[in-house]
Amino acid sequence: MTSLPWRHIFALLLAAFFVLGGSMNIFASEQVLEDYARWGYPGWFHFLTGALEWTSAVLIAIPATRLAGSVLAAAVMASAAGTVALHGEFSHAMAPLVVLALAALNGWLTWRARRRGAATA
């Protein structure tokens, strides 16, 4: 039996987070819809956000596209943090900033593994 490297497990956990987050945006509660309206986004924007999160999850789950998924995930989380910060909801910026850091870490781990693999090839 082969073991799965911890960086793959980390990536899959991050992908699972984005599946959950995307689902919570696509199937948004009234509170989430009120938040988007308060921030000035159009009524369909939660679908776009959810689709971007689901896309990030799929890309992160596939090793060949993991770096692109990490970049997309980081962009989504930077946008979320920026949105709440611009509206003075600084305490709500912490969660997206943490996930942004995790997406950046995932991207760095992926990039490092690819460089190491290219150096040995």
CORLINNOR-V546625 format. One record per residue. N is the residue number from 1. RES is the residue in one letter. PSI is psi in degrees with one decimal (* if undefined). OMEGA is omega in whole degrees, -180 to 180 (none if undefined). D_LAST is the distance of its C-alpha to the last C-alpha in whole Angstrom. Layout:
# CORLINNOR-V546625
N;RES;PSI;OMEGA;D_LAST / N;RES;PSI;OMEGA;D_LAST
This chain:
# CORLINNOR-V546625
1;M;131.4;179;25 / 2;T;147.6;180;22 / 3;S;149.9;179;22 / 4;L;124.9;180;21 / 5;P;148.4;-176;20 / 6;W;-31.1;-180;22 / 7;R;-28.4;175;20 / 8;H;-40.0;177;21 / 9;I;-44.9;177;24 / 10;F;-46.4;-179;25 / 11;A;-41.4;180;24 / 12;L;-35.8;176;26 / 13;L;-40.5;177;29 / 14;L;-41.2;177;29 / 15;A;-41.4;179;28 / 16;A;-39.4;177;32 / 17;F;-43.7;-179;33 / 18;F;-27.9;172;33 / 19;V;-46.5;179;34 / 20;L;-48.4;-180;37 / 21;G;-42.2;178;38 / 22;G;-40.1;178;37 / 23;S;-40.3;-180;40 / 24;M;-25.1;176;42 / 25;N;-42.9;-179;42 / 26;I;-42.2;178;43 / 27;F;55.9;-170;45 / 28;A;140.2;173;47 / 29;S;169.0;178;50 / 30;E;-38.5;180;53 / 31;Q;-43.6;179;52 / 32;V;-42.4;179;48 / 33;L;-38.7;177;50 / 34;E;-38.9;178;52 / 35;D;-49.2;179;50 / 36;Y;-41.6;179;48 / 37;A;-42.2;180;52 / 38;R;-34.8;-180;52 / 39;W;-5.4;176;49 / 40;G;14.6;180;50 / 41;Y;150.0;178;48 / 42;P;162.2;-175;49 / 43;G;-24.3;-179;50 / 44;W;-6.1;-170;47 / 45;F;-29.4;179;44 / 46;H;-30.0;176;44 / 47;F;-42.4;178;42 / 48;L;-45.9;179;40 / 49;T;-46.8;179;39 / 50;G;-40.9;179;38 / 51;A;-39.5;177;36 / 52;L;-37.2;178;34 / 53;E;-42.2;177;34 / 54;W;-40.8;178;33 / 55;T;-42.9;176;30 / 56;S;-44.4;-179;29 / 57;A;-46.5;-179;29 / 58;V;-45.7;-179;27 / 59;L;-39.0;179;24 / 60;I;-35.2;-177;24 / 61;A;-24.3;-179;24 / 62;I;117.1;-176;21 / 63;P;-37.4;-178;18 / 64;A;-25.8;-178;17 / 65;T;11.1;-174;20 / 66;R;-40.2;-179;20 / 67;L;-45.3;178;20 / 68;A;-40.6;178;22 / 69;G;-38.4;179;24 / 70;S;-39.4;178;24 / 71;V;-45.6;179;25 / 72;L;-44.7;179;28 / 73;A;-42.3;179;29 / 74;A;-38.9;178;29 / 75;A;-41.8;179;31 / 76;V;-44.3;-178;34 / 77;M;-35.2;176;34 / 78;A;-38.7;177;35 / 79;S;-41.5;179;37 / 80;A;-45.1;179;39 / 81;A;-41.6;178;40 / 82;G;-39.8;179;41 / 83;T;-52.2;-177;43 / 84;V;-35.5;179;45 / 85;A;-42.6;179;45 / 86;L;-23.5;179;47 / 87;H;13.6;175;49 / 88;G;13.4;-179;50 / 89;E;61.5;-171;48 / 90;F;-34.2;180;46 / 91;S;-25.9;178;46 / 92;H;-9.1;180;45 / 93;A;-18.3;-174;42 / 94;M;-47.4;-178;41 / 95;A;-50.2;179;39 / 96;P;-29.9;178;37 / 97;L;-37.2;177;36 / 98;V;-44.9;180;35 / 99;V;-34.7;174;33 / 100;L;-45.2;178;31 / 101;A;-40.4;179;30 / 102;L;-38.9;177;28 / 103;A;-39.7;178;27 / 104;A;-41.4;177;26 / 105;L;-43.4;179;24 / 106;N;-42.8;177;22 / 107;G;-42.1;179;21 / 108;W;-43.1;178;20 / 109;L;-40.7;179;18 / 110;T;-46.8;180;16 / 111;W;-44.5;-180;15 / 112;R;-43.3;179;14 / 113;A;-38.5;179;12 / 114;R;-41.9;179;10 / 115;R;-40.6;179;10 / 116;R;-41.5;178;9 / 117;G;-37.8;180;6 / 118;A;-32.2;-180;5 / 119;A;-29.6;-178;6 / 120;T;-11.9;-177;4 / 121;A;*;none;0
